[in-house]
Amino acid sequence: METDFRKDKIRNIGIIAHIDAGKTTVSERILFYTGLSHKIGEVHEGEATMDWMEQERERGITITAAAVTVYWTPYGLSKNDETYHRINIIDTPGHVDFTVEVERSLRVLDGGVVVFDGVAGVEPQSETVWRQAEKYHVPRICFINKLDRLGASFERSYESILDRLTPYAVRMQIPDGEEDKFKGVVDLLTMKYYTFEGEHGEKVTEAPIPSDDLKKRAEGFRAELVEKIVEHDDAAMKNYLEGKETSIEDLKKIMRKAVIENKLVPVYAGSALRNKGVQFVLDAVAYFLPSPADMLPVKGIDPKTGEEIIRKPLDEEPFTALAFKVATDPYVGQLTFFRAYSGVLKVGSYVLNATSGQKERIGRIIRMRSNHREEIDSVTAGGIAATVGLKATRTGDTLCDPDNPIVLEQIKFAEPVIFMRIEPKTKADQEKMGIALKKLSDEDPTFRISGDQETGETIIAGMGELHLDIMVERMKREFKVEANIGKPQVAYRETIKMTAEAEGKYIRQSGGRGQYGHVNLRVEPLERGKGFEFVDAIKSGAIPNEFIPAVEKGVREALDKGVVAGFPMTDVEVTLYDGSYHEVDSSEMAFKIAGSTAFSEAARRAKPVLLEPIMKVEVIVPDKFLGETTGDLNSRRGRIEQMTDRAVLGLKVIDAKVPLSEMFGYATTIRSLTEGRGTFTMEFQSYEEVPGNITQQIVEGRK
């Protein structure tokens, strides 16, 4: 039974990494080692696991599943209630184009394993992900991977973590040898030496530290580690100052508390590809990362009253969960992955989607295991699972007990910055394309679908070229829909720079029932990112209350059309402060048209400007191509923020801010500029005003 598993032995973690740091290999090794340990006594050791490792398709599903559940007992301990841990691994993509996905998974994690490339150390995108984890106060452990590779250095990578990410990083191990001489690791707490034998490193062997030099280095680092741990406990610090030893068990307890409070970050060494060190990362997850029982209560809003509600991570509390991923599974249909924060959810019960207001029945609950799906009858507080067939639920929605509604803080998703037109290759695919696009946008809230009112064409919008390419590819692969796509276009916006007023009248009176709407509006700029605000400042009934929503509707319609080049306007406050009406002839339509006319006129007087998305671009090139690369970025209206040397000699990292409109086709350019050796990533940074000469070109292009 679900309720029998101890809450303090559950871990909800993510494996977070830059795309080249070896996250997939680490994930595979974790699934392999935990599969072995879990199947002892059930299936012939390794047989089921190896069958599964060879099945490319099954493995693909498992690795990319939104959440996989594994079980682990730390090294050297016998399996019992005290030592047996359930670890839910929530997938986090490594590609910077999908920072939204990382953000989403960080919301439901309790802890993270951050994987670093032992050659490159901290890479630019590692910093992005680290900042996101800081934002959600996620406790972390680090794994310096790939120590068998040419140019690898544990010390250099560790120093780069200290310098660029956190002063709280502490070595838990040191490697014995590096590059092709990497043999094993020394555990600094226990001062024991370990190697990894067997075909897949599954046999961990303990041995004496093989050389005096290694032992001496380890002793020095151990003293440093102990000093950093005891700083977090008064009694241990007192013992330390008096020259007394603190037991390893006590050091682990102090360390656990400090890690959960984000005051220490343990660092481990290994090579997942060479099957070295991954088991100790799992041990660290069990020893140091928090369980749901360690987490603070979750806060939400009562949808009826707007008051704050607090739910503790207890089974006795009403059910509260966050749907953090909606995915289509080829075998079972739509899966909704959710994190339960409080209460118990049982098969057959009803939940309220507090975000949409709809009630849905829970037909099946599934947990993804290392290599198969497991049907379960319930999920308790702190658990992660998936349910099949919820029709009204999207990523980021709150699911809760219908009698105790609560809305959790919504995951904030960025607005799309790029769009393109799309049409099915055949008329027969029209309906299939509509279904496919809806499913994909339910999964990913940054992928938006809309229709062009004038041409009737379908428009897709997203966070970048790669994002849209992948969605079109998925539509073809998963839904068998072939589509033609237009050229990518930038999602410009418009705004105003000053305050202005205007009057709008719509009067038609020529015998019989006429039309009469008359409004006075003021428009004012808002700070960037605030969107649109409508203020009703009508006094003494100049316009009856029933017509005010019609004025706002008219303003919103005009807002969508813009006044510079037909792009939507943003960051504008509109105040309706005066007007008049006619007892007989006034209507909603008349006030809507008057509102629309007044807004367009006021916006034209308020110094309207175009805004464009600016991207944060990181380019990595060999030294000798630096001049051509920076020259090219400057020609694209780029602003170079900084240039740094990569830990590996001969590479430069260029950080720049570049308008998205200038970055189309950059992948081809950077390859040709650098003989195929340059790479780049980019993510949305902010919207900024477009220079006048460029605005003119855009306006001309829209005619």
SULNORNOR-V88220 format. One record per backbone hydrogen bond with DSSP energy under -1.0 kcal/mol. CO is the residue of the C=O (numbers start at 0). NH is the residue of the N-H. Records with the same first field share a line. If there is no record, write none. Layout:
CO->NH / NH
This chain:
0->3
1->4
5->8
6->9
8->85
10->87
11->109 / 110
12->89
13->112
15->114
17->20
21->25
22->26
23->27
24->28
25->29
26->30
27->31
28->32
29->33
30->34
31->35
32->36
33->37
34->38
38->41 / 42
43->46
45->49
46->50
47->51
48->52
49->53
53->55
54->58
55->59
56->60
57->61
58->62
59->63
65->90
67->88
69->86
71->84
73->76
79->83
84->71
85->10
86->69
87->12
88->67
94->97
95->98
97->101
98->102
99->103
100->104
101->105
102->106
104->107
110->13
111->140
112->15
113->142
115->144
116->120
117->152
122->126
123->127
124->128
125->129
126->130
127->131
128->132
129->133
130->134
131->135
132->137
133->136
138->111
140->113
141->267
142->115
143->269
144->117
145->148
146->178
148->151
152->156
153->157
154->158
155->159
156->160
157->161
158->162
159->163
160->164 / 165
167->264
169->266
171->187
173->185
175->182
177->180
178->181
183->175
184->193
185->173
186->190
191->186
192->206
193->184
194->204
196->202
197->200
202->196
204->194
206->192
210->214
211->215
212->216
213->217
214->218
215->219
216->220
217->221
218->222
219->223
220->224
221->225
222->226
223->227
224->228
225->229
226->230
228->231
229->232
232->236
233->237
234->238
235->239
236->240
237->241
238->243
239->242
246->250
247->251
248->252
249->253
250->254
251->255
252->256
253->257
254->258
255->259
256->260
257->262
258->261
264->169
265->141
266->171
267->143
269->146
270->275
271->274
275->270
277->281
278->282
279->283
280->284
281->285
282->286
283->287
290->293
291->294
297->310
299->308
300->406
301->305
306->301
308->299
310->297
311->313
313->342
318->400
319->340 / 341
320->398
321->338
322->395
324->336
326->334
328->332
332->328
333->388
334->326
335->386
336->323 / 324
337->384
338->321
339->381
341->319
344->378
345->348
348->361
350->359
351->353 / 399
352->356
357->352
359->350
361->347
363->387
364->375
365->385
366->373
367->68
371->368
373->366
376->346
378->344
379->382
382->339
384->337
385->365
386->335
393->396
396->322
397->353
398->320
399->351
400->403
406->300
416->490
417->461
418->488
419->459
420->485
422->483
425->428
426->429
428->432
429->433
430->434
431->435
432->436
433->437
434->438
435->439
436->440
437->441
438->442
439->443
441->394
443->446
447->460
449->458
451->455
456->451
457->421
458->449
459->419
460->447
461->416 / 417
463->467
464->468
465->469
466->470
467->471
468->472
469->473
470->474
471->475
472->476
473->477
474->478 / 480
481->424
483->422
488->418
489->491
492->610
493->569
494->608
499->522
501->520
503->518
505->516
507->514
514->507
516->505
517->579
518->503
519->576 / 577
520->501
521->574
522->499
523->572
526->529
530->571
532->573
534->575
538->541
543->546
544->547
546->550
547->551
548->552
549->553
550->554
551->555
552->556
553->557
554->558
555->559
557->561
558->568
567->493
570->525
571->532
572->523
573->534
574->521
575->536
577->519
581->585
584->515
586->590
587->591
588->592
589->593
590->594
591->595
592->596
593->597
594->598
595->599
596->600
597->601
598->602
599->603
600->604
605->496 / 497
608->494
609->689
610->492
611->687
612->659
613->684 / 685
614->657
615->682
616->655
617->680
618->653
619->678
620->651
621->624
622->625
624->628
625->629
626->630
627->631
628->632
629->633
630->634
632->637
633->636
638->656
641->654
643->652
649->622
650->645
651->620
652->643
653->618
654->640 / 641
655->616
656->638
657->614
658->661
659->662
662->665
664->668
665->669
666->670
667->671
668->672
669->673
670->675
673->676
678->619
680->617
682->615
685->613
687->611
690->694
691->695
692->696
693->697
694->698
695->699
696->700
697->701
699->702
